[in-house]
């Protein structure tokens, strides 16, 4: 849970309080919207998050989803 909070702060610019709220939503509901970006930005952000998770040996999932 601490790792997820760190990722949300580092990669999505969330405050600690906001990151904790998102982490709990992810924990309880299995997902949360962490941001809305242009496709190329979202692709890069997801790639960066997954690389960071791998480097730190955390099986984190990050999914791109088209906005409605």
PDB file of N, CA, C, O and CB in Angstrom:
ATOM      1  N   UNK A   1       0.822  -1.194   0.000  1.00  0.00           N
ATOM      2  CA  UNK A   1       0.000   0.000   0.000  1.00  0.00           C
ATOM      3  C   UNK A   1       0.871   1.265   0.000  1.00  0.00           C
ATOM      4  O   UNK A   1       0.551   2.247  -0.671  1.00  0.00           O
ATOM      5  CB  UNK A   1      -0.938  -0.006   1.212  1.00  0.00           C
ATOM      6  N   UNK A   2       1.952   1.231   0.746  1.00  0.00           N
ATOM      7  CA  UNK A   2       2.858   2.379   0.774  1.00  0.00           C
ATOM      8  C   UNK A   2       3.468   2.634  -0.603  1.00  0.00           C
ATOM      9  O   UNK A   2       3.659   3.780  -1.008  1.00  0.00           O
ATOM     10  CB  UNK A   2       3.968   2.157   1.808  1.00  0.00           C
ATOM     11  N   UNK A   3       3.773   1.537  -1.322  1.00  0.00           N
ATOM     12  CA  UNK A   3       4.354   1.696  -2.652  1.00  0.00           C
ATOM     13  C   UNK A   3       3.371   2.373  -3.593  1.00  0.00           C
ATOM     14  O   UNK A   3       3.757   3.246  -4.370  1.00  0.00           O
ATOM     15  CB  UNK A   3       4.777   0.341  -3.219  1.00  0.00           C
ATOM     16  N   UNK A   4       2.114   1.982  -3.529  1.00  0.00           N
ATOM     17  CA  UNK A   4       1.089   2.583  -4.390  1.00  0.00           C
ATOM     18  C   UNK A   4       0.963   4.076  -4.081  1.00  0.00           C
ATOM     19  O   UNK A   4       0.870   4.891  -4.999  1.00  0.00           O
ATOM     20  CB  UNK A   4      -0.283   1.869  -4.199  1.00  0.00           C
ATOM     21  N   UNK A   5       0.961   4.435  -2.814  1.00  0.00           N
ATOM     22  CA  UNK A   5       0.889   5.847  -2.429  1.00  0.00           C
ATOM     23  C   UNK A   5       2.093   6.595  -3.018  1.00  0.00           C
ATOM     24  O   UNK A   5       1.940   7.695  -3.549  1.00  0.00           O
ATOM     25  CB  UNK A   5       0.850   5.999  -0.869  1.00  0.00           C
ATOM     26  N   UNK A   6       3.275   6.006  -2.926  1.00  0.00           N
ATOM     27  CA  UNK A   6       4.478   6.635  -3.483  1.00  0.00           C
ATOM     28  C   UNK A   6       4.364   6.853  -4.989  1.00  0.00           C
ATOM     29  O   UNK A   6       4.731   7.910  -5.501  1.00  0.00           O
ATOM     30  CB  UNK A   6       5.705   5.782  -3.179  1.00  0.00           C
ATOM     31  N   UNK A   7       3.853   5.847  -5.692  1.00  0.00           N
ATOM     32  CA  UNK A   7       3.681   5.950  -7.152  1.00  0.00           C
ATOM     33  C   UNK A   7       2.704   7.073  -7.492  1.00  0.00           C
ATOM     34  O   UNK A   7       2.950   7.863  -8.404  1.00  0.00           O
ATOM     35  CB  UNK A   7       3.177   4.605  -7.743  1.00  0.00           C
ATOM     36  N   UNK A   8       1.611   7.139  -6.763  1.00  0.00           N
ATOM     37  CA  UNK A   8       0.609   8.178  -7.027  1.00  0.00           C
ATOM     38  C   UNK A   8       1.182   9.576  -6.775  1.00  0.00           C
ATOM     39  O   UNK A   8       0.863  10.520  -7.498  1.00  0.00           O
ATOM     40  CB  UNK A   8      -0.637   7.954  -6.149  1.00  0.00           C
ATOM     41  N   UNK A   9       2.008   9.702  -5.773  1.00  0.00           N
ATOM     42  CA  UNK A   9       2.643  10.992  -5.485  1.00  0.00           C
ATOM     43  C   UNK A   9       3.680  11.332  -6.551  1.00  0.00           C
ATOM     44  O   UNK A   9       3.695  12.447  -7.072  1.00  0.00           O
ATOM     45  CB  UNK A   9       3.302  10.973  -4.092  1.00  0.00           C
ATOM     46  N   UNK A  10       4.547  10.374  -6.874  1.00  0.00           N
ATOM     47  CA  UNK A  10       5.657  10.622  -7.808  1.00  0.00           C
ATOM     48  C   UNK A  10       5.208  10.829  -9.248  1.00  0.00           C
ATOM     49  O   UNK A  10       5.650  11.764  -9.915  1.00  0.00           O
ATOM     50  CB  UNK A  10       6.627   9.477  -7.758  1.00  0.00           C
ATOM     51  N   UNK A  11       4.341   9.965  -9.718  1.00  0.00           N
ATOM     52  CA  UNK A  11       3.996   9.970 -11.144  1.00  0.00           C
ATOM     53  C   UNK A  11       2.729  10.747 -11.475  1.00  0.00           C
ATOM     54  O   UNK A  11       2.544  11.174 -12.615  1.00  0.00           O
ATOM     55  CB  UNK A  11       3.842   8.566 -11.622  1.00  0.00           C
ATOM     56  N   UNK A  12       1.858  10.932 -10.494  1.00  0.00           N
ATOM     57  CA  UNK A  12       0.599  11.614 -10.772  1.00  0.00           C
ATOM     58  C   UNK A  12       0.443  12.911 -10.005  1.00  0.00           C
ATOM     59  O   UNK A  12      -0.602  13.557 -10.077  1.00  0.00           O
ATOM     60  CB  UNK A  12      -0.547  10.712 -10.456  1.00  0.00           C
ATOM     61  N   UNK A  13       1.489  13.301  -9.263  1.00  0.00           N
ATOM     62  CA  UNK A  13       1.509  14.593  -8.588  1.00  0.00           C
ATOM     63  C   UNK A  13       0.463  14.762  -7.499  1.00  0.00           C
ATOM     64  O   UNK A  13       0.052  15.883  -7.200  1.00  0.00           O
ATOM     65  CB  UNK A  13       1.334  15.660  -9.584  1.00  0.00           C
ATOM     66  N   UNK A  14       0.031  13.664  -6.910  1.00  0.00           N
ATOM     67  CA  UNK A  14      -0.994  13.749  -5.868  1.00  0.00           C
ATOM     68  C   UNK A  14      -0.359  14.099  -4.522  1.00  0.00           C
ATOM     69  O   UNK A  14       0.789  13.756  -4.241  1.00  0.00           O
ATOM     70  CB  UNK A  14      -1.774  12.418  -5.764  1.00  0.00           C
ATOM     71  N   UNK A  15      -1.143  14.790  -3.707  1.00  0.00           N
ATOM     72  CA  UNK A  15      -0.732  15.015  -2.321  1.00  0.00           C
ATOM     73  C   UNK A  15      -0.818  13.679  -1.593  1.00  0.00           C
ATOM     74  O   UNK A  15      -1.437  12.737  -2.089  1.00  0.00           O
ATOM     75  CB  UNK A  15      -1.628  16.110  -1.618  1.00  0.00           C
ATOM     76  N   UNK A  16      -0.209  13.597  -0.437  1.00  0.00           N
ATOM     77  CA  UNK A  16      -0.264  12.353   0.332  1.00  0.00           C
ATOM     78  C   UNK A  16      -1.695  11.966   0.655  1.00  0.00           C
ATOM     79  O   UNK A  16      -2.058  10.795   0.544  1.00  0.00           O
ATOM     80  CB  UNK A  16       0.539  12.487   1.620  1.00  0.00           C
ATOM     81  N   UNK A  17      -2.507  12.926   1.049  1.00  0.00           N
ATOM     82  CA  UNK A  17      -3.893  12.637   1.398  1.00  0.00           C
ATOM     83  C   UNK A  17      -4.681  12.108   0.200  1.00  0.00           C
ATOM     84  O   UNK A  17      -5.437  11.142   0.307  1.00  0.00           O
ATOM     85  CB  UNK A  17      -4.562  13.887   1.951  1.00  0.00           C
ATOM     86  N   UNK A  18      -4.485  12.767  -0.938  1.00  0.00           N
ATOM     87  CA  UNK A  18      -5.165  12.341  -2.162  1.00  0.00           C
ATOM     88  C   UNK A  18      -4.684  10.948  -2.589  1.00  0.00           C
ATOM     89  O   UNK A  18      -5.484  10.112  -3.009  1.00  0.00           O
ATOM     90  CB  UNK A  18      -4.923  13.365  -3.297  1.00  0.00           C
ATOM     91  N   UNK A  19      -3.377  10.710  -2.479  1.00  0.00           N
ATOM     92  CA  UNK A  19      -2.817   9.410  -2.851  1.00  0.00           C
ATOM     93  C   UNK A  19      -3.362   8.304  -1.952  1.00  0.00           C
ATOM     94  O   UNK A  19      -3.659   7.210  -2.431  1.00  0.00           O
ATOM     95  CB  UNK A  19      -1.284   9.445  -2.776  1.00  0.00           C
ATOM     96  N   UNK A  20      -3.495   8.576  -0.657  1.00  0.00           N
ATOM     97  CA  UNK A  20      -4.047   7.579   0.261  1.00  0.00           C
ATOM     98  C   UNK A  20      -5.498   7.269  -0.103  1.00  0.00           C
ATOM     99  O   UNK A  20      -5.904   6.107  -0.104  1.00  0.00           O
ATOM    100  CB  UNK A  20      -3.955   8.075   1.723  1.00  0.00           C
ATOM    101  N   UNK A  21      -6.277   8.302  -0.412  1.00  0.00           N
ATOM    102  CA  UNK A  21      -7.667   8.102  -0.815  1.00  0.00           C
ATOM    103  C   UNK A  21      -7.747   7.227  -2.059  1.00  0.00           C
ATOM    104  O   UNK A  21      -8.559   6.304  -2.117  1.00  0.00           O
ATOM    105  CB  UNK A  21      -8.352   9.450  -1.072  1.00  0.00           C
ATOM    106  N   UNK A  22      -6.906   7.510  -3.057  1.00  0.00           N
ATOM    107  CA  UNK A  22      -6.888   6.708  -4.285  1.00  0.00           C
ATOM    108  C   UNK A  22      -6.434   5.278  -3.991  1.00  0.00           C
ATOM    109  O   UNK A  22      -7.019   4.325  -4.506  1.00  0.00           O
ATOM    110  CB  UNK A  22      -5.964   7.354  -5.339  1.00  0.00           C
ATOM    111  N   UNK A  23      -5.409   5.124  -3.181  1.00  0.00           N
ATOM    112  CA  UNK A  23      -4.898   3.795  -2.846  1.00  0.00           C
ATOM    113  C   UNK A  23      -5.999   2.957  -2.191  1.00  0.00           C
ATOM    114  O   UNK A  23      -6.155   1.778  -2.510  1.00  0.00           O
ATOM    115  CB  UNK A  23      -3.670   3.903  -1.908  1.00  0.00           C
ATOM    116  N   UNK A  24      -6.754   3.561  -1.284  1.00  0.00           N
ATOM    117  CA  UNK A  24      -7.841   2.828  -0.630  1.00  0.00           C
ATOM    118  C   UNK A  24      -8.932   2.454  -1.626  1.00  0.00           C
ATOM    119  O   UNK A  24      -9.497   1.362  -1.552  1.00  0.00           O
ATOM    120  CB  UNK A  24      -8.435   3.660   0.509  1.00  0.00           C
ATOM    121  N   UNK A  25      -9.228   3.357  -2.557  1.00  0.00           N
ATOM    122  CA  UNK A  25     -10.221   3.057  -3.601  1.00  0.00           C
ATOM    123  C   UNK A  25      -9.728   1.886  -4.463  1.00  0.00           C
ATOM    124  O   UNK A  25     -10.493   0.980  -4.792  1.00  0.00           O
ATOM    125  CB  UNK A  25     -10.491   4.318  -4.492  1.00  0.00           C
ATOM    126  N   UNK A  26      -8.456   1.921  -4.818  1.00  0.00           N
ATOM    127  CA  UNK A  26      -7.873   0.831  -5.612  1.00  0.00           C
ATOM    128  C   UNK A  26      -7.936  -0.471  -4.821  1.00  0.00           C
ATOM    129  O   UNK A  26      -8.286  -1.517  -5.369  1.00  0.00           O
ATOM    130  CB  UNK A  26      -6.404   1.155  -6.008  1.00  0.00           C
ATOM    131  N   UNK A  27      -7.600  -0.409  -3.544  1.00  0.00           N
ATOM    132  CA  UNK A  27      -7.607  -1.599  -2.691  1.00  0.00           C
ATOM    133  C   UNK A  27      -9.013  -2.182  -2.557  1.00  0.00           C
ATOM    134  O   UNK A  27      -9.190  -3.398  -2.628  1.00  0.00           O
ATOM    135  CB  UNK A  27      -7.047  -1.261  -1.306  1.00  0.00           C
ATOM    136  N   UNK A  28      -9.998  -1.329  -2.367  1.00  0.00           N
ATOM    137  CA  UNK A  28     -11.371  -1.789  -2.137  1.00  0.00           C
ATOM    138  C   UNK A  28     -12.131  -2.120  -3.416  1.00  0.00           C
ATOM    139  O   UNK A  28     -12.910  -3.072  -3.448  1.00  0.00           O
ATOM    140  CB  UNK A  28     -12.128  -0.746  -1.375  1.00  0.00           C
ATOM    141  N   UNK A  29     -11.905  -1.329  -4.483  1.00  0.00           N
ATOM    142  CA  UNK A  29     -12.682  -1.500  -5.715  1.00  0.00           C
ATOM    143  C   UNK A  29     -11.881  -2.115  -6.862  1.00  0.00           C
ATOM    144  O   UNK A  29     -12.442  -2.473  -7.897  1.00  0.00           O
ATOM    145  CB  UNK A  29     -13.229  -0.170  -6.152  1.00  0.00           C
ATOM    146  N   UNK A  30     -10.563  -2.236  -6.670  1.00  0.00           N
ATOM    147  CA  UNK A  30      -9.717  -2.845  -7.691  1.00  0.00           C
ATOM    148  C   UNK A  30      -9.211  -1.894  -8.753  1.00  0.00           C
ATOM    149  O   UNK A  30      -8.410  -2.283  -9.603  1.00  0.00           O
ATOM    150  CB  UNK A  30     -10.453  -3.928  -8.344  1.00  0.00           C
ATOM    151  N   UNK A  31      -9.672  -0.634  -8.718  1.00  0.00           N
ATOM    152  CA  UNK A  31      -9.231   0.334  -9.711  1.00  0.00           C
ATOM    153  C   UNK A  31      -9.617   1.743  -9.291  1.00  0.00           C
ATOM    154  O   UNK A  31     -10.488   1.946  -8.445  1.00  0.00           O
ATOM    155  CB  UNK A  31      -9.824   0.006 -11.082  1.00  0.00           C
ATOM    156  N   UNK A  32      -8.944   2.714  -9.908  1.00  0.00           N
ATOM    157  CA  UNK A  32      -9.270   4.128  -9.707  1.00  0.00           C
ATOM    158  C   UNK A  32      -8.692   4.911 -10.873  1.00  0.00           C
ATOM    159  O   UNK A  32      -7.685   4.511 -11.457  1.00  0.00           O
ATOM    160  CB  UNK A  32      -8.716   4.662  -8.336  1.00  0.00           C
ATOM    161  N   UNK A  33      -9.316   6.009 -11.206  1.00  0.00           N
ATOM    162  CA  UNK A  33      -8.777   6.896 -12.245  1.00  0.00           C
ATOM    163  C   UNK A  33      -7.715   7.769 -11.592  1.00  0.00           C
ATOM    164  O   UNK A  33      -7.993   8.499 -10.641  1.00  0.00           O
ATOM    165  CB  UNK A  33      -9.911   7.774 -12.915  1.00  0.00           C
ATOM    166  N   UNK A  34      -6.508   7.686 -12.111  1.00  0.00           N
ATOM    167  CA  UNK A  34      -5.382   8.433 -11.534  1.00  0.00           C
ATOM    168  C   UNK A  34      -5.092   9.714 -12.301  1.00  0.00           C
ATOM    169  O   UNK A  34      -4.376  10.584 -11.804  1.00  0.00           O
ATOM    170  CB  UNK A  34      -4.134   7.564 -11.505  1.00  0.00           C
ATOM    171  N   UNK A  35      -5.632   9.840 -13.489  1.00  0.00           N
ATOM    172  CA  UNK A  35      -5.420  11.048 -14.267  1.00  0.00           C
ATOM    173  C   UNK A  35      -6.002  10.897 -15.654  1.00  0.00           C
ATOM    174  O   UNK A  35      -6.324   9.794 -16.097  1.00  0.00           O
ATOM    175  CB  UNK A  35      -3.939  11.380 -14.351  1.00  0.00           C
ATOM    176  N   UNK A  36      -6.131  12.026 -16.334  1.00  0.00           N
ATOM    177  CA  UNK A  36      -6.612  12.057 -17.718  1.00  0.00           C
ATOM    178  C   UNK A  36      -5.563  12.790 -18.536  1.00  0.00           C
ATOM    179  O   UNK A  36      -5.204  13.926 -18.224  1.00  0.00           O
ATOM    180  CB  UNK A  36      -8.030  12.753 -17.836  1.00  0.00           C
ATOM    181  N   UNK A  37      -5.070  12.137 -19.588  1.00  0.00           N
ATOM    182  CA  UNK A  37      -3.968  12.667 -20.384  1.00  0.00           C
ATOM    183  C   UNK A  37      -4.237  12.426 -21.868  1.00  0.00           C
ATOM    184  O   UNK A  37      -5.085  11.612 -22.234  1.00  0.00           O
ATOM    185  CB  UNK A  37      -2.627  12.020 -19.963  1.00  0.00           C
ATOM    186  N   UNK A  38      -3.509  13.139 -22.703  1.00  0.00           N
ATOM    187  CA  UNK A  38      -3.503  12.808 -24.119  1.00  0.00           C
ATOM    188  C   UNK A  38      -2.917  11.412 -24.238  1.00  0.00           C
ATOM    189  O   UNK A  38      -2.143  10.992 -23.379  1.00  0.00           O
ATOM    190  CB  UNK A  38      -2.688  13.857 -24.966  1.00  0.00           C
ATOM    191  N   UNK A  39      -3.273  10.691 -25.288  1.00  0.00           N
ATOM    192  CA  UNK A  39      -2.895   9.281 -25.408  1.00  0.00           C
ATOM    193  C   UNK A  39      -1.394   9.055 -25.258  1.00  0.00           C
ATOM    194  O   UNK A  39      -0.973   8.166 -24.518  1.00  0.00           O
ATOM    195  CB  UNK A  39      -3.352   8.741 -26.740  1.00  0.00           C
ATOM    196  N   UNK A  40      -0.591   9.847 -25.950  1.00  0.00           N
ATOM    197  CA  UNK A  40       0.865   9.660 -25.903  1.00  0.00           C
ATOM    198  C   UNK A  40       1.402   9.885 -24.495  1.00  0.00           C
ATOM    199  O   UNK A  40       2.296   9.168 -24.048  1.00  0.00           O
ATOM    200  CB  UNK A  40       1.560  10.613 -26.887  1.00  0.00           C
ATOM    201  N   UNK A  41       0.858  10.881 -23.795  1.00  0.00           N
ATOM    202  CA  UNK A  41       1.276  11.141 -22.416  1.00  0.00           C
ATOM    203  C   UNK A  41       0.871   9.980 -21.512  1.00  0.00           C
ATOM    204  O   UNK A  41       1.648   9.556 -20.656  1.00  0.00           O
ATOM    205  CB  UNK A  41       0.665  12.462 -21.900  1.00  0.00           C
ATOM    206  N   UNK A  42      -0.324   9.476 -21.698  1.00  0.00           N
ATOM    207  CA  UNK A  42      -0.817   8.365 -20.889  1.00  0.00           C
ATOM    208  C   UNK A  42       0.021   7.110 -21.115  1.00  0.00           C
ATOM    209  O   UNK A  42       0.345   6.387 -20.174  1.00  0.00           O
ATOM    210  CB  UNK A  42      -2.289   8.082 -21.210  1.00  0.00           C
ATOM    211  N   UNK A  43       0.362   6.866 -22.365  1.00  0.00           N
ATOM    212  CA  UNK A  43       1.204   5.719 -22.707  1.00  0.00           C
ATOM    213  C   UNK A  43       2.561   5.813 -22.005  1.00  0.00           C
ATOM    214  O   UNK A  43       3.044   4.834 -21.436  1.00  0.00           O
ATOM    215  CB  UNK A  43       1.399   5.631 -24.234  1.00  0.00           C
ATOM    216  N   UNK A  44       3.163   6.990 -22.052  1.00  0.00           N
ATOM    217  CA  UNK A  44       4.470   7.199 -21.429  1.00  0.00           C
ATOM    218  C   UNK A  44       4.374   7.054 -19.909  1.00  0.00           C
ATOM    219  O   UNK A  44       5.226   6.425 -19.282  1.00  0.00           O
ATOM    220  CB  UNK A  44       5.027   8.588 -21.798  1.00  0.00           C
ATOM    221  N   UNK A  45       3.335   7.638 -19.329  1.00  0.00           N
ATOM    222  CA  UNK A  45       3.150   7.574 -17.887  1.00  0.00           C
ATOM    223  C   UNK A  45       2.969   6.116 -17.442  1.00  0.00           C
ATOM    224  O   UNK A  45       3.587   5.689 -16.466  1.00  0.00           O
ATOM    225  CB  UNK A  45       1.936   8.429 -17.458  1.00  0.00           C
ATOM    226  N   UNK A  46       2.140   5.363 -18.138  1.00  0.00           N
ATOM    227  CA  UNK A  46       1.925   3.949 -17.805  1.00  0.00           C
ATOM    228  C   UNK A  46       3.230   3.163 -17.934  1.00  0.00           C
ATOM    229  O   UNK A  46       3.546   2.329 -17.085  1.00  0.00           O
ATOM    230  CB  UNK A  46       0.840   3.334 -18.718  1.00  0.00           C
ATOM    231  N   UNK A  47       3.972   3.430 -18.985  1.00  0.00           N
ATOM    232  CA  UNK A  47       5.256   2.764 -19.190  1.00  0.00           C
ATOM    233  C   UNK A  47       6.233   3.085 -18.054  1.00  0.00           C
ATOM    234  O   UNK A  47       6.924   2.198 -17.553  1.00  0.00           O
ATOM    235  CB  UNK A  47       5.860   3.178 -20.540  1.00  0.00           C
ATOM    236  N   UNK A  48       6.285   4.342 -17.659  1.00  0.00           N
ATOM    237  CA  UNK A  48       7.174   4.765 -16.568  1.00  0.00           C
ATOM    238  C   UNK A  48       6.772   4.112 -15.250  1.00  0.00           C
ATOM    239  O   UNK A  48       7.628   3.650 -14.495  1.00  0.00           O
ATOM    240  CB  UNK A  48       7.155   6.296 -16.422  1.00  0.00           C
ATOM    241  N   UNK A  49       5.481   4.075 -14.977  1.00  0.00           N
ATOM    242  CA  UNK A  49       4.981   3.464 -13.737  1.00  0.00           C
ATOM    243  C   UNK A  49       5.321   1.976 -13.708  1.00  0.00           C
ATOM    244  O   UNK A  49       5.804   1.474 -12.693  1.00  0.00           O
ATOM    245  CB  UNK A  49       3.449   3.668 -13.602  1.00  0.00           C
ATOM    246  N   UNK A  50       5.075   1.271 -14.800  1.00  0.00           N
ATOM    247  CA  UNK A  50       5.342  -0.161 -14.842  1.00  0.00           C
ATOM    248  C   UNK A  50       6.838  -0.455 -14.736  1.00  0.00           C
ATOM    249  O   UNK A  50       7.233  -1.428 -14.093  1.00  0.00           O
ATOM    250  CB  UNK A  50       4.779  -0.762 -16.125  1.00  0.00           C
ATOM    251  N   UNK A  51       7.671   0.376 -15.360  1.00  0.00           N
ATOM    252  CA  UNK A  51       9.123   0.200 -15.244  1.00  0.00           C
ATOM    253  C   UNK A  51       9.570   0.402 -13.798  1.00  0.00           C
ATOM    254  O   UNK A  51      10.370  -0.376 -13.278  1.00  0.00           O
ATOM    255  CB  UNK A  51       9.868   1.184 -16.176  1.00  0.00           C
ATOM    256  N   UNK A  52       9.057   1.439 -13.156  1.00  0.00           N
ATOM    257  CA  UNK A  52       9.396   1.737 -11.769  1.00  0.00           C
ATOM    258  C   UNK A  52       8.951   0.587 -10.862  1.00  0.00           C
ATOM    259  O   UNK A  52       9.689   0.187  -9.962  1.00  0.00           O
ATOM    260  CB  UNK A  52       8.742   3.069 -11.322  1.00  0.00           C
ATOM    261  N   UNK A  53       7.758   0.059 -11.093  1.00  0.00           N
ATOM    262  CA  UNK A  53       7.256  -1.061 -10.299  1.00  0.00           C
ATOM    263  C   UNK A  53       8.149  -2.289 -10.480  1.00  0.00           C
ATOM    264  O   UNK A  53       8.478  -2.971  -9.510  1.00  0.00           O
ATOM    265  CB  UNK A  53       5.801  -1.394 -10.691  1.00  0.00           C
ATOM    266  N   UNK A  54       8.536  -2.566 -11.718  1.00  0.00           N
ATOM    267  CA  UNK A  54       9.420  -3.702 -11.978  1.00  0.00           C
ATOM    268  C   UNK A  54      10.768  -3.556 -11.310  1.00  0.00           C
ATOM    269  O   UNK A  54      11.291  -4.510 -10.735  1.00  0.00           O
ATOM    270  CB  UNK A  54       9.612  -3.877 -13.455  1.00  0.00           C
ATOM    271  N   UNK A  55      11.337  -2.353 -11.386  1.00  0.00           N
ATOM    272  CA  UNK A  55      12.637  -2.094 -10.752  1.00  0.00           C
ATOM    273  C   UNK A  55      12.563  -2.295  -9.242  1.00  0.00           C
ATOM    274  O   UNK A  55      13.559  -2.636  -8.604  1.00  0.00           O
ATOM    275  CB  UNK A  55      13.113  -0.666 -11.066  1.00  0.00           C
ATOM    276  N   UNK A  56      11.382  -2.083  -8.677  1.00  0.00           N
ATOM    277  CA  UNK A  56      11.194  -2.200  -7.232  1.00  0.00           C
ATOM    278  C   UNK A  56      10.500  -3.505  -6.834  1.00  0.00           C
ATOM    279  O   UNK A  56      10.087  -3.674  -5.687  1.00  0.00           O
ATOM    280  CB  UNK A  56      10.392  -1.021  -6.721  1.00  0.00           C
ATOM    281  N   UNK A  57      10.377  -4.423  -7.795  1.00  0.00           N
ATOM    282  CA  UNK A  57       9.830  -5.759  -7.564  1.00  0.00           C
ATOM    283  C   UNK A  57       8.416  -5.740  -6.986  1.00  0.00           C
ATOM    284  O   UNK A  57       8.090  -6.492  -6.067  1.00  0.00           O
ATOM    285  CB  UNK A  57      10.737  -6.523  -6.638  1.00  0.00           C
ATOM    286  N   UNK A  58       7.586  -4.861  -7.548  1.00  0.00           N
ATOM    287  CA  UNK A  58       6.179  -4.788  -7.148  1.00  0.00           C
ATOM    288  C   UNK A  58       5.313  -5.142  -8.350  1.00  0.00           C
ATOM    289  O   UNK A  58       5.498  -4.581  -9.430  1.00  0.00           O
ATOM    290  CB  UNK A  58       5.817  -3.368  -6.597  1.00  0.00           C
ATOM    291  N   UNK A  59       4.366  -6.069  -8.179  1.00  0.00           N
ATOM    292  CA  UNK A  59       3.492  -6.473  -9.292  1.00  0.00           C
ATOM    293  C   UNK A  59       2.332  -5.491  -9.469  1.00  0.00           C
ATOM    294  O   UNK A  59       1.170  -5.835  -9.250  1.00  0.00           O
ATOM    295  CB  UNK A  59       2.945  -7.896  -9.056  1.00  0.00           C
ATOM    296  N   UNK A  60       2.664  -4.284  -9.861  1.00  0.00           N
ATOM    297  CA  UNK A  60       1.665  -3.231 -10.004  1.00  0.00           C
ATOM    298  C   UNK A  60       1.035  -3.290 -11.390  1.00  0.00           C
ATOM    299  O   UNK A  60       1.713  -3.578 -12.376  1.00  0.00           O
ATOM    300  CB  UNK A  60       2.294  -1.845  -9.756  1.00  0.00           C
ATOM    301  N   UNK A  61      -0.246  -3.020 -11.457  1.00  0.00           N
ATOM    302  CA  UNK A  61      -0.971  -2.995 -12.725  1.00  0.00           C
ATOM    303  C   UNK A  61      -1.342  -1.552 -13.048  1.00  0.00           C
ATOM    304  O   UNK A  61      -1.825  -0.825 -12.180  1.00  0.00           O
ATOM    305  CB  UNK A  61      -2.243  -3.898 -12.668  1.00  0.00           C
ATOM    306  N   UNK A  62      -1.121  -1.142 -14.281  1.00  0.00           N
ATOM    307  CA  UNK A  62      -1.466   0.199 -14.727  1.00  0.00           C
ATOM    308  C   UNK A  62      -2.109   0.050 -16.111  1.00  0.00           C
ATOM    309  O   UNK A  62      -1.483  -0.470 -17.035  1.00  0.00           O
ATOM    310  CB  UNK A  62      -0.194   1.151 -14.765  1.00  0.00           C
ATOM    311  N   UNK A  63      -3.344   0.500 -16.249  1.00  0.00           N
ATOM    312  CA  UNK A  63      -4.111   0.271 -17.472  1.00  0.00           C
ATOM    313  C   UNK A  63      -4.530   1.597 -18.091  1.00  0.00           C
ATOM    314  O   UNK A  63      -4.993   2.496 -17.389  1.00  0.00           O
ATOM    315  CB  UNK A  63      -5.347  -0.600 -17.184  1.00  0.00           C
ATOM    316  N   UNK A  64      -4.369   1.718 -19.394  1.00  0.00           N
ATOM    317  CA  UNK A  64      -4.876   2.867 -20.141  1.00  0.00           C
ATOM    318  C   UNK A  64      -6.301   2.560 -20.543  1.00  0.00           C
ATOM    319  O   UNK A  64      -6.616   1.447 -20.965  1.00  0.00           O
ATOM    320  CB  UNK A  64      -3.991   3.183 -21.392  1.00  0.00           C
ATOM    321  N   UNK A  65      -7.155   3.548 -20.409  1.00  0.00           N
ATOM    322  CA  UNK A  65      -8.542   3.374 -20.796  1.00  0.00           C
ATOM    323  C   UNK A  65      -9.024   4.644 -21.457  1.00  0.00           C
ATOM    324  O   UNK A  65      -8.801   5.738 -20.938  1.00  0.00           O
ATOM    325  CB  UNK A  65      -9.424   3.015 -19.583  1.00  0.00           C
ATOM    326  N   UNK A  66      -9.681   4.515 -22.595  1.00  0.00           N
ATOM    327  CA  UNK A  66     -10.178   5.684 -23.296  1.00  0.00           C
ATOM    328  C   UNK A  66     -11.297   6.366 -22.496  1.00  0.00           C
ATOM    329  O   UNK A  66     -12.200   5.710 -21.976  1.00  0.00           O
ATOM    330  CB  UNK A  66     -10.679   5.290 -24.690  1.00  0.00           C
ATOM    331  N   UNK A  67     -11.214   7.678 -22.414  1.00  0.00           N
ATOM    332  CA  UNK A  67     -12.235   8.445 -21.700  1.00  0.00           C
ATOM    333  C   UNK A  67     -13.542   8.444 -22.478  1.00  0.00           C
ATOM    334  O   UNK A  67     -13.546   8.368 -23.707  1.00  0.00           O
ATOM    335  CB  UNK A  67     -11.762   9.889 -21.457  1.00  0.00           C
ATOM    336  N   UNK A  68     -14.638   8.529 -21.758  1.00  0.00           N
ATOM    337  CA  UNK A  68     -15.955   8.571 -22.389  1.00  0.00           C
ATOM    338  C   UNK A  68     -16.223   9.917 -23.011  1.00  0.00           C
ATOM    339  O   UNK A  68     -17.289  10.129 -23.588  1.00  0.00           O
ATOM    340  CB  UNK A  68     -17.038   8.247 -21.385  1.00  0.00           C
TER     341      UNK A  68
END
